[in-house]
Amino acid sequence: MTSLDGLPREKALELVRKAKLADLTRWIATIPAEKMPADFLDTLGDDVTEEPFCLRLCLLVWIASEQTQVPKGLQLKAALAFLHQKDSLLCAGTGFGKTMMIVMAVLMNKPEDESLVIAISPLKRLQTSQRDSFLRYGIEAMAINEDTMATISDFDWKASGILTTPSADS
């Protein structure tokens, strides 16, 4: 299989989404060891789906972040709930990387599936911050709230991520 270096972001993401474990393992070796959540990856159990899932997420984030980030171990642990189709609730403090959890959910989706991730944020300021984060990762996202409803266009509905508030009083 090809190297990911020099490929446009979308092409590299597409290759990673479809890659087999051997390619994921080879590509993951190009990420600096100090960036990788090695302690967490070493704890993965006998479930043969967990390792490729976590390696794939690390590569997707690495590519989408323009080779600056990989998920933290606790983010990968929480993401395994997606893999095992478990309902989950994540309560974490400021700076934990909750927005990254949403980004990872979007990155795992194949664009041709036209999947949509919806995040409910308590504040419009947080929506704006999350939308800006999504854009930095190359993800189209839109915020839906009382201030944006009048300006939403047909193009906006092609977004992979929708950020909304629980009420109009946010």
C-alpha positions as CSV (number, residue, x, y, z in Angstrom):
1,M,0.0,0.0,0.0
2,T,1.1,3.6,-0.6
3,S,2.6,6.1,1.8
4,L,0.2,8.8,3.2
5,D,2.9,11.5,2.9
6,G,2.1,14.0,0.2
7,L,-1.5,12.9,-0.3
8,P,-4.3,15.5,0.0
9,R,-6.0,15.2,3.4
10,E,-9.3,13.7,2.0
11,K,-7.5,11.0,0.1
12,A,-5.3,10.1,3.1
13,L,-8.4,9.9,5.3
14,E,-10.1,7.7,2.8
15,L,-7.2,5.3,2.7
16,V,-7.0,5.1,6.5
17,R,-10.8,4.5,6.8
18,K,-10.5,1.4,4.4
19,A,-7.0,0.2,5.5
20,K,-6.2,-3.3,6.9
21,L,-4.3,-3.7,10.2
22,A,-1.0,-4.2,8.5
23,D,-1.2,-0.8,6.7
24,L,-2.5,0.9,9.9
25,T,0.5,-0.5,11.9
26,R,3.0,0.6,9.2
27,W,1.5,4.1,9.0
28,I,1.2,4.5,12.8
29,A,5.0,4.0,13.0
30,T,5.4,7.3,11.2
31,I,3.8,9.2,14.1
32,P,6.4,10.3,16.8
33,A,6.3,7.9,19.7
34,E,6.0,10.6,22.3
35,K,2.7,11.7,20.6
36,M,1.1,8.2,20.8
37,P,-1.0,7.0,23.8
38,A,1.2,3.9,24.1
39,D,0.2,3.1,27.7
40,F,-3.5,2.8,26.6
41,L,-2.8,0.9,23.4
42,D,-0.8,-1.6,25.4
43,T,-3.9,-2.4,27.5
44,L,-6.2,-3.4,24.6
45,G,-7.7,-6.7,25.3
46,D,-8.2,-9.8,23.2
47,D,-11.0,-8.1,21.1
48,V,-9.4,-8.1,17.7
49,T,-11.6,-5.1,16.6
50,E,-10.2,-2.7,19.3
51,E,-6.6,-2.3,18.1
52,P,-7.4,-1.5,14.4
53,F,-10.2,0.9,15.6
54,C,-7.9,2.8,17.9
55,L,-5.0,2.9,15.4
56,R,-7.4,4.1,12.8
57,L,-8.6,6.9,15.1
58,C,-5.1,7.9,15.9
59,L,-4.2,8.1,12.2
60,L,-7.4,9.9,11.2
61,V,-6.9,12.6,13.9
62,W,-3.2,12.9,13.0
63,I,-4.0,13.5,9.3
64,A,-7.0,15.8,10.0
65,S,-5.0,17.9,12.5
66,E,-2.2,18.3,9.9
67,Q,0.1,16.0,11.9
68,T,-0.1,17.8,15.3
69,Q,-2.4,15.6,17.4
70,V,-3.5,12.1,18.2
71,P,-6.3,11.2,20.7
72,K,-5.4,10.7,24.3
73,G,-5.8,7.3,25.9
74,L,-9.0,8.2,27.8
75,Q,-10.5,9.6,24.5
76,L,-9.8,6.3,22.8
77,K,-11.3,4.4,25.7
78,A,-14.5,6.5,25.5
79,A,-14.5,6.0,21.7
80,L,-14.6,2.3,22.1
81,A,-18.2,2.7,23.2
82,F,-18.9,3.7,19.5
83,L,-17.2,0.4,18.4
84,H,-19.2,-1.7,20.8
85,Q,-22.4,0.2,20.1
86,K,-22.9,1.1,23.8
87,D,-24.7,4.1,25.0
88,S,-22.3,6.4,26.9
89,L,-22.1,9.6,28.7
90,L,-18.9,11.5,29.1
91,C,-18.5,13.9,32.0
92,A,-15.1,15.6,31.8
93,G,-13.6,18.9,32.8
94,T,-12.5,21.9,30.7
95,G,-9.5,20.9,28.5
96,F,-10.2,17.2,28.5
97,G,-10.9,17.1,24.8
98,K,-14.7,16.5,24.6
99,T,-14.8,18.3,21.3
100,M,-12.2,15.9,20.0
101,M,-14.6,13.1,20.8
102,I,-17.1,14.6,18.4
103,V,-14.5,15.2,15.8
104,M,-13.4,11.5,16.1
105,A,-17.0,10.4,15.5
106,V,-17.2,12.5,12.3
107,L,-13.8,11.4,11.1
108,M,-14.8,7.7,11.4
109,N,-17.7,8.2,9.1
110,K,-17.2,7.6,5.4
111,P,-18.3,10.7,3.4
112,E,-20.2,8.5,0.9
113,D,-22.4,7.3,3.7
114,E,-23.6,10.9,4.2
115,S,-23.6,10.3,8.0
116,L,-24.3,13.1,10.3
117,V,-23.1,13.7,13.9
118,I,-25.3,16.0,16.1
119,A,-23.8,17.6,19.2
120,I,-25.9,19.4,21.7
121,S,-24.0,22.2,23.4
122,P,-25.3,24.3,26.3
123,L,-24.0,27.6,25.0
124,K,-23.9,29.4,21.7
125,R,-20.3,30.5,22.4
126,L,-19.4,26.8,22.7
127,Q,-21.1,26.0,19.5
128,T,-19.0,28.7,17.7
129,S,-15.8,27.3,19.3
130,Q,-16.7,23.8,18.3
131,R,-17.6,24.8,14.8
132,D,-14.2,26.5,14.4
133,S,-12.5,23.4,15.7
134,F,-14.3,21.2,13.2
135,L,-13.2,23.5,10.4
136,R,-9.6,23.2,11.5
137,Y,-9.9,19.5,11.0
138,G,-11.4,20.0,7.6
139,I,-14.9,19.1,8.7
140,E,-17.9,21.0,7.5
141,A,-20.1,21.9,10.5
142,M,-22.9,24.3,11.2
143,A,-24.4,25.7,14.4
144,I,-28.1,25.8,14.7
145,N,-29.6,28.3,17.2
146,E,-31.9,31.2,17.3
147,D,-29.2,33.5,15.8
148,T,-28.3,31.3,12.8
149,M,-31.7,30.0,11.7
150,A,-32.4,32.9,9.3
151,T,-29.0,32.6,7.6
152,I,-28.8,28.8,7.1
153,S,-28.6,27.9,3.4
154,D,-29.1,24.7,1.4
155,F,-25.3,24.3,1.3
156,D,-25.1,24.3,5.2
157,W,-27.2,21.1,5.3
158,K,-24.3,19.2,3.6
159,A,-22.4,19.5,6.8
160,S,-21.1,16.4,8.6
161,G,-21.6,17.9,12.0
162,I,-24.5,19.9,13.4
163,L,-24.0,21.8,16.7
164,T,-27.2,22.9,18.4
165,T,-28.4,24.0,21.8
166,P,-31.1,22.4,24.0
167,S,-33.2,25.6,24.1
168,A,-33.6,29.0,22.4
169,D,-32.6,30.7,25.7
170,S,-28.9,29.7,25.5
